[in-house]
Amino acid sequence: MSSIATDGRRTSSLVSSSAQPTRWAWLLLPGSIFLVVLFVVPLTGLLLLAFGMPNWTLANFSRIGDTPVYLTVMRNTLEISLTVTALAFVLSYPIAYALTNAGTALRTVLLIGVVLPYFTSTLVRTFAWIVLLGRNGVVNQFLLEIGWASQPVTMLYNRFGVILGMTHIVMPMMILPMYTVMSSIDPKLMRAARANGASPLAAFLTIFLPLSLPGLIAGVLLVFIYCLGFYITPALMGGLSDVMITMAISSQILEQLNWSFGAALSVVLLVAVLTTLWVGSRFFPIEQLLGFSDGKAGSNRGRRQMGAQLLLRIGSTANALDRWFPSMGGRTVPILASFLAVLLLLPVGIVVYLSFSASSYFVFPLPGYSLRNYEAFLFDALWVRATFTSIRIALMAVCMAIALGAMLAFGLSRGAMPGRGALVALLLSPIIMPTVIVAVATYFLLARFGLQGTEFGLALGHAVHAIPYVVVIVVANLRDLNPSYERAARSLGAGSWATFRTIVAPLVMPALIVAAFFAFLASFDDVVYVLFLGIGKITTLPMRMWEGIRQDISPTIAAVATLQMLFATTVIVVGTLLRRKKTT
């Protein structure tokens, strides 16, 4: 996102000076049309359906307000989302802070603890918590073994399990924006504050914390919005009293076939998301995080002056109380961050461990080691067929996402056109909006053309979700290209096409490969789109896992989850190696 913002500043003068699109800007057209047709139009259709088009009515929304069950669902969604967001912030800030100030060794450990879970599918991590918290799960067996419990403790299918599982899943999403902002804070500012008599705590509260607020607010907003649209974890780990709005939407559309009421519930969720973004923008210019800010900050000067006076009072109070607080520069934060990073890795590590069990059911510790679960996966026709289905759909989605995303990236980086900020907002919206809303809206559109329940229709939905990732990765690469290479080629007589083919394309290729891997991973690990667009006709690998977890948890699922994590790790390693190759 920041890369788009930076590039936007480079081309803002061109946009303002040209009322007509430049030649490069025409590359924005195919991808923009694709997103309008498969993202904007479906959301518009969802809105119209919720109001009972062509017979306009508010009956669906009145039913929501008049039915206590749905009011309870709304309250559950808000309570769980707020609790998870607050808990994720409290646990994530020490990790982000330690990532910024720790040495190389600790930073590497913390990055592994954050990045690996982030790229592990939500379904796999939810399955890990089911294995840990179940009645015969790892935690209960441990408590019984050490004598802390006389009978299994109920930690699953209740509010506790939902909050714990969701918090683990969203923590990397909270950490990464905070770390991005914190890493840009000049450490000289903290040293200057200390040199002028500020205690470690006062320097942190008056310098570091205020400067990290953009990342803090971004993380909180993204996590809260993500929690509002959470589906997989509450559906698998929650009880009857923990139903969230996404589960109600799924029930109305997939089980009761009440499309208009399901659309109304989706619109309520959409309004909640947009309201959250608007409220957040009142406290911080969210458009800067999304890449289409004009950079004007004059309206914030008064608030900044008031904030400076408040910080002075906080600093003086912190200096007076510093002796009762541990030093922020000591070992407290690194130790806490290391412990939390281990907890982030623990669930997926347990799944890998249990995948090698010689038992036909989950036992901890393992009675023996075996590859029987991997053999059961490789020689089961249903698992193999689901795997190849996932691969076919992912490859189709990757082809569309790379072709359209690359053109959009070049158009944004080198083109100039009016309304560029609105286009950037459109590009980033598919990864900000809850997946359930987009999947439901896309389902209604595809149903009109008979594409629901087809692999191509599902690939279209996955491509919409993958395009923003491709654009962000490729734009970042184009921003870092040295323009002197192209000038040198042109000075030697090369034309525009020859320069692009011999200079630009080879330099951009590593970014395209990385983007293709991430687009493939996003499609391959998806469950929500398959639930709504596949409508029982398509069984992908994650869908096969979903059905297995809901019906009968088998150790074979642990083997499949381990293979998915291995694939995600491969993507991370390949991306890192390609970036290093580019820099060298």
Disulfide bonds with the S-S distance in Angstrom:
none
